[in-house]
């Protein structure tokens, strides 16, 4: 997969360097430390407006690999923070904004973090979509871009291949989310542990469910999905969902499966099990507590569903993955 990290300048250089290092080291650092074959899923380049070196705050200069005009085809564009003088940056980077829009129209995934999300909004890619940015500039962005559904309480948002992240260092959260989205959960978990990046902020709210299809054009089913992603741990029934969006239960079930590839109940189970996996890995919770927290009242049923979707009983999963950091794995490999 080809990734282009843009270098518009302004802001902090770490928002460019961090993503470059996360994407470039995915499948590399972990595998090397464990003596395994390197398997890098991403080819990463940097690109500025004209290909010339770009200076950031603190006197740090980044020399990009290319000018944006030389980027013919890429799969993902990552936009870092651009500082707080949004008007000046967007005016000077008009051609970069046009480049972002043209690439998105070709089907390229686009991600922006912190104030860099403004370039997505300027390109018209966020109208009618849910998005996030740094909490301190959210009110200004609501006025500046009123057609966007701003949710600054979220670290990450995703809508049809458009991704947004919160503050500057949320770039790392967003990067790991993108690694999971495009390379799989296990690769992202290994990457986070290898680079010692704390990942639960990204994964806690049930945000990350790469196995569930969300890219379709049925707006009413999208509403049902959004509700499920927010309320999956509560009492949810097909009849309730259907009534919520004004459909019969039969029509809703048919439309939902057609749009997502999953019946509503199966989709709900996957949401719950994905969140249960995160809790079992990262929290000091008992299996009973996890069962109740993700929305199940019957522990034997939870065990059965969990094993159906993971191949392991919750206890086995917890023993295998909870608390096993990179150094544990490396030590075990050396011994």
NUVEX-911646 format. One line per field, with one value per residue (C-alpha): residue number from 1; residue in one letter; chain; x, z, y. Coordinates in steps of 0.1 Angstrom, whole numbers. Layout:
<atoms>
i = [NUM ...]
aa = [A ...]
ch = [A ...]
east = [X ...]
up = [Z ...]
north = [Y ...]
</atoms>
This chain:
<atoms>
i = [1 2 3 4 5 6 7 8 9 10 11 12 13 14 15 16 17 18 19 20 21 22 23 24 25 26 27 28 29 30 31 32 33 34 35 36 37 38 39 40 41 42 43 44 45 46 47 48 49 50 51 52 53 54 55 56 57 58 59 60 61 62 63 64 65 66 67 68 69 70 71 72 73 74 75 76 77 78 79 80 81 82 83 84 85 86 87 88 89 90 91 92 93 94 95 96 97 98 99 100 101 102 103 104 105 106 107 108 109 110 111 112 113 114 115 116 117 118 119 120 121 122 123 124 125 126 127 128 129 130 131 132 133 134 135 136 137 138 139 140 141 142 143 144 145 146 147 148 149 150 151 152 153 154 155 156 157 158 159 160 161 162 163 164 165 166 167 168 169 170 171 172 173 174 175 176 177 178 179 180 181 182 183 184 185 186 187 188 189 190 191 192 193 194 195 196 197 198 199 200 201 202 203 204 205 206 207 208 209 210 211 212 213 214 215 216 217 218 219 220 221 222 223 224 225 226 227 228 229 230 231 232 233 234 235 236 237 238 239 240 241 242 243 244 245 246 247 248 249 250 251 252 253 254 255 256 257 258 259 260 261 262 263 264 265 266 267 268 269 270 271 272 273 274 275 276 277 278 279 280 281 282 283 284 285 286 287 288 289 290 291 292 293 294 295 296 297 298 299 300 301 302 303 304 305 306 307 308 309 310 311 312 313 314 315 316 317 318 319 320 321 322 323 324 325 326 327 328 329 330 331 332 333 334 335]
aa = [X X X X X X X X X X X X X X X X X X X X X X X X X X X X X X X X X X X X X X X X X X X X X X X X X X X X X X X X X X X X X X X X X X X X X X X X X X X X X X X X X X X X X X X X X X X X X X X X X X X X X X X X X X X X X X X X X X X X X X X X X X X X X X X X X X X X X X X X X X X X X X X X X X X X X X X X X X X X X X X X X X X X X X X X X X X X X X X X X X X X X X X X X X X X X X X X X X X X X X X X X X X X X X X X X X X X X X X X X X X X X X X X X X X X X X X X X X X X X X X X X X X X X X X X X X X X X X X X X X X X X X X X X X X X X X X X X X X X X X X X X X X X X X X X X X X X X X X X X X X X X X X X X X X X X X X X X X X X X X X X X X X X X X X X X X X X X X X]
ch = [A A A A A A A A A A A A A A A A A A A A A A A A A A A A A A A A A A A A A A A A A A A A A A A A A A A A A A A A A A A A A A A A A A A A A A A A A A A A A A A A A A A A A A A A A A A A A A A A A A A A A A A A A A A A A A A A A A A A A A A A A A A A A A A A A A A A A A A A A A A A A A A A A A A A A A A A A A A A A A A A A A A A A A A A A A A A A A A A A A A A A A A A A A A A A A A A A A A A A A A A A A A A A A A A A A A A A A A A A A A A A A A A A A A A A A A A A A A A A A A A A A A A A A A A A A A A A A A A A A A A A A A A A A A A A A A A A A A A A A A A A A A A A A A A A A A A A A A A A A A A A A A A A A A A A A A A A A A A A A A A A A A A A A A A A A A A A A A]
east = [0 14 11 19 26 21 45 26 48 38 28 50 74 65 31 50 79 57 34 64 80 48 39 76 82 50 59 96 106 85 96 132 133 117 140 112 111 104 70 64 29 34 56 58 69 67 55 54 39 70 94 116 127 101 110 90 88 121 142 136 137 122 133 104 108 86 65 28 27 50 26 6 -10 -12 -36 -36 -28 -19 -22 -4 -12 -7 -5 -31 -30 -55 -63 -26 -18 -49 -43 -6 -15 -44 -28 -22 -59 -69 -45 -62 -96 -86 -70 -101 -122 -101 -108 -77 -82 -74 -65 -60 -51 -55 -56 -47 -83 -90 -74 -100 -128 -114 -114 -151 -145 -161 -195 -222 -197 -188 -153 -130 -101 -83 -108 -94 -101 -134 -156 -138 -141 -178 -182 -157 -171 -208 -217 -194 -207 -179 -173 -142 -148 -137 -101 -109 -137 -141 -165 -162 -124 -120 -103 -98 -78 -78 -48 -12 -1 -34 -15 -1 -35 -48 -18 -23 -60 -50 -25 -53 -78 -55 -31 -52 -55 -27 -2 -14 -11 25 34 21 40 72 72 58 28 -2 -31 -63 -74 -81 -96 -117 -151 -156 -142 -121 -140 -122 -142 -174 -184 -193 -187 -221 -246 -277 -281 -308 -287 -258 -279 -286 -249 -240 -265 -251 -215 -226 -251 -238 -234 -270 -302 -306 -331 -338 -373 -360 -335 -361 -385 -358 -352 -388 -388 -404 -382 -382 -373 -347 -330 -329 -315 -290 -275 -275 -255 -231 -229 -241 -275 -280 -276 -243 -231 -240 -221 -190 -191 -193 -167 -142 -146 -144 -111 -97 -109 -94 -61 -58 -79 -77 -112 -126 -143 -176 -171 -162 -193 -215 -197 -201 -238 -242 -261 -254 -217 -221 -237 -208 -182 -200 -203 -167 -153 -174 -159 -123 -117 -108 -127 -124 -101 -78 -77 -69 -41 -26 -28 -33 -1 22 43 70 98 80 77 114 126 105 120 156 151]
up = [0 -10 16 10 40 30 42 40 66 97 129 145 126 149 131 99 114 137 109 87 114 123 88 77 108 106 101 105 141 157 132 135 173 172 145 120 83 78 62 56 42 35 11 25 8 17 -6 -4 -27 -48 -35 -18 19 44 77 108 142 161 130 120 82 63 28 10 -15 -41 -52 -52 -90 -91 -70 -97 -77 -40 -17 14 19 55 64 95 117 99 129 140 111 91 66 56 53 32 9 4 -1 -25 -50 -23 -13 -50 -51 -20 -36 -69 -52 -30 -61 -75 -44 -24 13 31 67 86 121 144 124 93 92 78 45 43 50 25 -1 5 17 52 42 58 75 111 119 148 155 185 211 214 178 175 181 154 130 137 125 97 83 94 71 90 119 144 173 191 219 196 190 156 130 98 70 35 34 51 85 111 143 173 187 174 192 183 150 166 176 141 125 145 136 100 104 118 92 62 76 103 141 149 128 145 179 172 158 189 212 192 191 227 216 240 219 240 234 198 204 236 222 197 170 154 137 104 97 95 62 66 32 14 3 23 46 67 74 82 109 124 123 140 168 171 174 202 220 213 251 259 253 215 194 156 162 181 153 126 144 150 113 103 87 92 109 78 54 78 82 44 38 66 53 17 28 53 44 79 95 123 151 137 133 169 182 162 177 212 207 192 223 246 230 238 274 279 266 282 313 347 345 351 324 342 342 305 298 314 301 264 268 276 308 305 309 292 262 261 262 233 212 220 209 177 166 179 181 217 250 268 295 268 250 282 291 257 251 284 297 271 260 234 258 271 236 228 260 252 217 230 256]
north = [0 34 62 99 121 157 184 217 233 253 236 209 187 158 155 147 126 106 92 86 65 46 36 29 7 -13 -49 -40 -33 -60 -86 -77 -78 -113 -125 -129 -120 -83 -78 -41 -35 2 22 57 89 126 154 192 217 221 194 220 217 229 245 240 256 253 255 218 213 184 176 158 130 147 176 168 171 140 119 102 74 68 48 71 107 118 156 167 197 231 254 280 305 286 314 320 283 274 304 294 258 262 238 212 214 209 179 164 168 153 123 118 118 90 69 77 75 108 114 147 155 185 218 198 187 222 212 184 208 233 206 200 165 169 184 164 141 135 148 157 181 196 205 241 250 231 261 281 252 250 286 283 250 249 220 196 175 183 158 171 146 118 110 95 97 77 83 67 66 101 100 127 128 151 171 170 138 121 117 85 73 79 62 31 32 34 5 -16 -4 -13 -40 -57 -56 -80 -59 -27 -43 -54 -20 -3 -25 -23 15 17 37 34 26 22 58 48 15 21 33 5 28 2 -25 -32 -64 -45 -29 7 22 22 47 38 68 53 22 45 61 26 18 51 43 7 20 44 21 -14 -21 -13 -33 -32 -51 -53 -40 -9 -2 -5 17 43 48 43 8 -25 -50 -72 -44 -31 -65 -69 -34 -37 -70 -56 -26 -41 -77 -87 -92 -67 -92 -105 -69 -62 -93 -83 -48 -62 -89 -64 -42 -72 -82 -47 -49 -84 -72 -38 -36 -54 -67 -101 -120 -114 -76 -76 -97 -71 -41 -51 -58 -94 -106 -143 -154 -188 -171 -145 -173 -191 -160 -149 -182 -182 -150 -154 -191 -188 -188 -154 -169 -184 -150 -131 -155 -153 -115 -96 -80 -95 -66 -65 -73 -104 -116 -108 -125 -156 -157 -154 -181]
</atoms>
